[in-house]
Amino acid sequence: MIVKLNVGGHVFLTTESTLTSCGMNMLSAMIGHSNPAQLVDGHFFIDRDPETFRWILSYFRGSKVLPRKDSNEIALLREEAEYFALDELTNRIQHMVYPSFSKGDPVLVRGHKFTIIDVSESGYKVTRVGKCFQISSSENVERCTIDIGDVVMAYHKVKHKRIPGVCMGIVGKKYVIQFQGEEGQEDCLQSGIRF
């Protein structure tokens, strides 16, 4: 079904499926319920900036392109994303402008622990037991800690590299790591440990 939107005097045509593609938000609620929105000449009237709304509509249509992080447009887009209750877009913009985590931080994503090895505008490059993954900035990323029983990659002094081990104890900033077989057990500093 075609939906007609009048945003700040500019008419936009889109589809109902486009406006509901990003889950529950103000626009999907507006077209899905009988109706708190005001109709003007058969168009849903929204008193917002039409230039910034173009970015919102592009996002609904699947675009990943955003304005430069040092531009006024990105600040305006963040306001509009908050207004339209687009949490994923708001989180992505927040990450792009002010990333929450830094290189070396241990994080929890979908119940799994990772260590951040790089931060980009689109998200985080993380590692877990020697394998690298890309985590989108729209993911729910939380801080975590290294706990007893966690499988980690820890710096082995004799081998001069990180190898798999299990955290067996924590004393201050030192972690007791049990390596496999004859590699034994060593105390490692937190800076030498990754998930």
DRENKEKOL-219015 format. One record per residue (C-alpha): residue number from 1; residue in three letters; x, y, z. Coordinates in pm, 1 decimal, m for minus. Example, Ala and Ser with C-alpha at 12.3 -4.5 7.8 and 13.67 -1.06 7.14 Angstrom:
PT    n  res        px        py        pz
PT    1  ALA    1230.0    m450.0     780.0
PT    2  SER    1367.0    m106.0     714.0
//
This chain:
PT    n  res        px        py        pz
PT    1  MET       0.0       0.0       0.0
PT    2  ILE     130.2     346.4     m95.5
PT    3  VAL     169.2     592.1     191.9
PT    4  LYS     176.1     967.2     129.7
PT    5  LEU     368.2    1179.2     380.8
PT    6  ASN     379.1    1557.3     393.2
PT    7  VAL     691.9    1641.9     591.7
PT    8  GLY     733.8    2013.7     647.8
PT    9  GLY     554.9    2091.5     320.1
PT   10  HIS     741.3    1834.7     104.9
PT   11  VAL     552.4    1528.4     m16.2
PT   12  PHE     717.6    1187.3      11.9
PT   13  LEU     570.3     868.0    m132.8
PT   14  THR     668.4     533.9      10.8
PT   15  THR     508.1     203.4     103.2
PT   16  GLU     362.4      71.1     424.6
PT   17  SER     612.1    m217.5     416.0
PT   18  THR     902.5      29.9     397.8
PT   19  LEU     779.7     222.3     701.7
PT   20  THR     731.7     m97.5     903.9
PT   21  SER    1063.4    m257.4     796.6
PT   22  CYS    1254.5    m129.6    1101.0
PT   23  GLY    1022.2    m259.1    1371.9
PT   24  MET     809.9     m46.8    1599.3
PT   25  ASN     866.2     327.0    1565.6
PT   26  MET     659.6     643.1    1541.2
PT   27  LEU     594.5     612.0    1166.3
PT   28  SER     486.1     246.7    1180.6
PT   29  ALA     254.5     332.6    1471.4
PT   30  MET     116.3     630.2    1280.1
PT   31  ILE      14.3     427.2     975.6
PT   32  GLY     m88.4     118.5    1171.4
PT   33  HIS    m350.0     269.8    1399.0
PT   34  SER    m658.9     474.9    1350.3
PT   35  ASN    m511.1     760.8    1386.3
PT   36  PRO    m357.0    1032.7    1596.6
PT   37  ALA    m193.4    1175.4    1282.2
PT   38  GLN    m341.5    1471.0    1100.6
PT   39  LEU    m426.4    1419.2     733.6
PT   40  VAL    m378.0    1711.1     493.4
PT   41  ASP    m510.8    1648.4     140.4
PT   42  GLY    m483.2    1272.6     198.8
PT   43  HIS    m124.2    1294.4     325.0
PT   44  PHE      m2.0    1220.7     676.7
PT   45  PHE     128.0    1558.5     794.2
PT   46  ILE     450.2    1559.2     998.2
PT   47  ASP     585.2    1896.5    1105.1
PT   48  ARG     956.1    1813.2    1077.6
PT   49  ASP    1250.5    1913.7     858.2
PT   50  PRO    1209.9    1758.3     509.7
PT   51  GLU    1583.1    1768.1     427.5
PT   52  THR    1672.2    1558.2     731.0
PT   53  PHE    1370.2    1332.5     674.8
PT   54  ARG    1529.8    1221.8     345.5
PT   55  TRP    1799.3    1047.7     554.6
PT   56  ILE    1528.2     880.3     766.6
PT   57  LEU    1344.5     753.1     459.9
PT   58  SER    1672.4     629.6     307.0
PT   59  TYR    1740.5     439.9     630.9
PT   60  PHE    1395.5     276.5     609.2
PT   61  ARG    1477.2     176.1     252.2
PT   62  GLY    1789.2      m7.4     371.7
PT   63  SER    2063.3     250.5     320.3
PT   64  LYS    2364.5     230.9     552.6
PT   65  VAL    2502.4     568.7     438.9
PT   66  LEU    2507.8     844.1     701.8
PT   67  PRO    2631.0    1204.0     694.8
PT   68  ARG    2989.4    1272.8     801.7
PT   69  LYS    3035.1    1245.2    1177.9
PT   70  ASP    3169.4    1601.2    1204.3
PT   71  SER    2875.2    1754.8    1012.1
PT   72  ASN    2570.1    1943.3    1137.0
PT   73  GLU    2358.5    1694.6     939.7
PT   74  ILE    2455.4    1406.9    1169.7
PT   75  ALA    2343.5    1604.4    1476.6
PT   76  LEU    2010.9    1686.2    1308.4
PT   77  LEU    1968.8    1324.0    1200.0
PT   78  ARG    2025.2    1203.7    1555.3
PT   79  GLU    1749.0    1436.5    1677.7
PT   80  GLU    1513.3    1305.9    1409.9
PT   81  ALA    1603.1     942.2    1484.5
PT   82  GLU    1516.2    1004.7    1849.0
PT   83  TYR    1192.3    1182.8    1751.6
PT   84  PHE    1082.4     893.9    1528.2
PT   85  ALA    1187.3     637.6    1796.1
PT   86  LEU    1442.1     466.9    1570.1
PT   87  ASP    1658.4     315.6    1843.4
PT   88  GLU    1889.3     121.0    1610.6
PT   89  LEU    1967.2     431.9    1403.9
PT   90  THR    2011.6     641.7    1718.6
PT   91  ASN    2256.6     384.2    1858.2
PT   92  ARG    2447.9     371.3    1529.7
PT   93  ILE    2484.4     749.7    1520.5
PT   94  GLN    2586.0     758.1    1888.3
PT   95  HIS    2852.9     495.6    1820.1
PT   96  MET    2977.9     679.1    1512.8
PT   97  VAL    3016.5    1010.3    1696.5
PT   98  TYR    3111.9     881.4    2044.5
PT   99  PRO    3206.6     511.5    2051.5
PT  100  SER    3128.3     355.5    2390.2
PT  101  PHE    3419.3     112.7    2390.3
PT  102  SER    3789.5     120.9    2303.8
PT  103  LYS    4050.3    m118.5    2174.2
PT  104  GLY    4126.9    m384.0    2436.6
PT  105  ASP    3792.4    m360.9    2616.1
PT  106  PRO    3624.1    m692.2    2704.3
PT  107  VAL    3258.6    m691.0    2592.9
PT  108  LEU    2955.4    m916.8    2601.6
PT  109  VAL    2744.2    m961.9    2284.6
PT  110  ARG    2454.4   m1209.0    2264.4
PT  111  GLY    2583.2   m1400.7    2565.4
PT  112  HIS    2940.7   m1437.4    2434.3
PT  113  LYS    3251.3   m1255.0    2555.7
PT  114  PHE    3486.8   m1084.6    2309.5
PT  115  THR    3780.2    m843.4    2317.7
PT  116  ILE    3766.8    m534.1    2095.5
PT  117  ILE    4069.1    m511.7    1866.3
PT  118  ASP    3953.3    m220.4    1646.5
PT  119  VAL    3683.4      47.9    1644.8
PT  120  SER    3532.9     179.5    1320.0
PT  121  GLU    3234.8     399.4    1234.0
PT  122  SER    3026.4      90.8    1152.1
PT  123  GLY    3105.1    m104.0    1468.8
PT  124  TYR    3373.7    m309.0    1634.9
PT  125  LYS    3621.7    m570.1    1519.6
PT  126  VAL    3641.6    m823.7    1800.3
PT  127  THR    3826.3   m1145.0    1876.6
PT  128  ARG    3725.8   m1462.2    2055.5
PT  129  VAL    3963.5   m1757.3    2100.1
PT  130  GLY    4182.9   m1644.6    1810.7
PT  131  LYS    3901.2   m1577.5    1560.4
PT  132  CYS    3797.8   m1229.4    1445.5
PT  133  PHE    3441.2   m1106.5    1402.7
PT  134  GLN    3271.9    m780.0    1305.8
PT  135  ILE    3006.0    m651.1    1546.0
PT  136  SER    2766.9    m385.7    1416.2
PT  137  SER    2730.4     m66.1    1615.8
PT  138  SER    2357.1    m140.2    1635.0
PT  139  GLU    2420.4    m457.9    1840.6
PT  140  ASN    2359.8    m454.1    2212.9
PT  141  VAL    2719.7    m444.1    2340.1
PT  142  GLU    2786.1    m447.9    2715.8
PT  143  ARG    3098.5    m423.9    2928.1
PT  144  CYS    3212.9    m745.9    3089.9
PT  145  THR    3505.2    m883.3    3288.1
PT  146  ILE    3732.6   m1183.3    3269.2
PT  147  ASP    3602.7   m1433.2    3522.8
PT  148  ILE    3730.3   m1759.1    3668.0
PT  149  GLY    3646.6   m2038.2    3423.1
PT  150  ASP    3659.2   m1820.0    3109.4
PT  151  VAL    3844.5   m1960.0    2808.6
PT  152  VAL    4091.1   m1691.9    2696.8
PT  153  MET    4389.1   m1629.0    2474.5
PT  154  ALA    4669.5   m1537.7    2715.4
PT  155  TYR    5029.0   m1437.0    2654.8
PT  156  HIS    5256.9   m1733.4    2722.9
PT  157  LYS    5602.7   m1607.7    2826.0
PT  158  VAL    5799.9   m1906.4    2693.5
PT  159  LYS    5621.4   m1921.3    2355.7
PT  160  HIS    5613.9   m1538.8    2324.0
PT  161  LYS    5257.5   m1539.0    2191.6
PT  162  ARG    4895.8   m1571.6    2300.9
PT  163  ILE    4769.4   m1927.9    2329.1
PT  164  PRO    4440.4   m2071.9    2463.3
PT  165  GLY    4398.6   m2120.4    2834.4
PT  166  VAL    4146.6   m2110.7    3117.0
PT  167  CYS    4135.5   m1842.6    3387.3
PT  168  MET    4184.8   m2027.6    3716.6
PT  169  GLY    4224.7   m1736.1    3956.6
PT  170  ILE    4236.5   m1357.8    3985.8
PT  171  VAL    4463.6   m1166.5    4224.3
PT  172  GLY    4444.9    m790.0    4169.2
PT  173  LYS    4541.2    m728.4    3806.6
PT  174  LYS    4707.6   m1067.6    3768.0
PT  175  TYR    4521.7   m1364.2    3627.8
PT  176  VAL    4625.3   m1725.0    3683.2
PT  177  ILE    4593.9   m1900.5    3347.7
PT  178  GLN    4605.3   m2277.9    3303.2
PT  179  PHE    4737.9   m2365.6    2959.9
PT  180  GLN    4691.4   m2704.1    2793.0
PT  181  GLY    4924.3   m2998.7    2848.3
PT  182  GLU    5286.7   m2923.7    2928.7
PT  183  GLU    5241.8   m2548.0    2884.5
PT  184  GLY    5158.3   m2530.6    3255.0
PT  185  GLN    5017.2   m2244.2    3454.0
PT  186  GLU    5128.8   m1880.1    3452.0
PT  187  ASP    5035.8   m1547.3    3601.6
PT  188  CYS    4937.2   m1304.7    3327.3
PT  189  LEU    4862.1    m935.0    3335.2
PT  190  GLN    4520.6    m828.8    3207.9
PT  191  SER    4687.3    m652.6    2912.7
PT  192  GLY    4815.8    m990.7    2792.1
PT  193  ILE    4471.7   m1156.4    2789.2
PT  194  ARG    4198.5   m1153.7    2524.6
PT  195  PHE    3886.6   m1353.7    2476.6
//
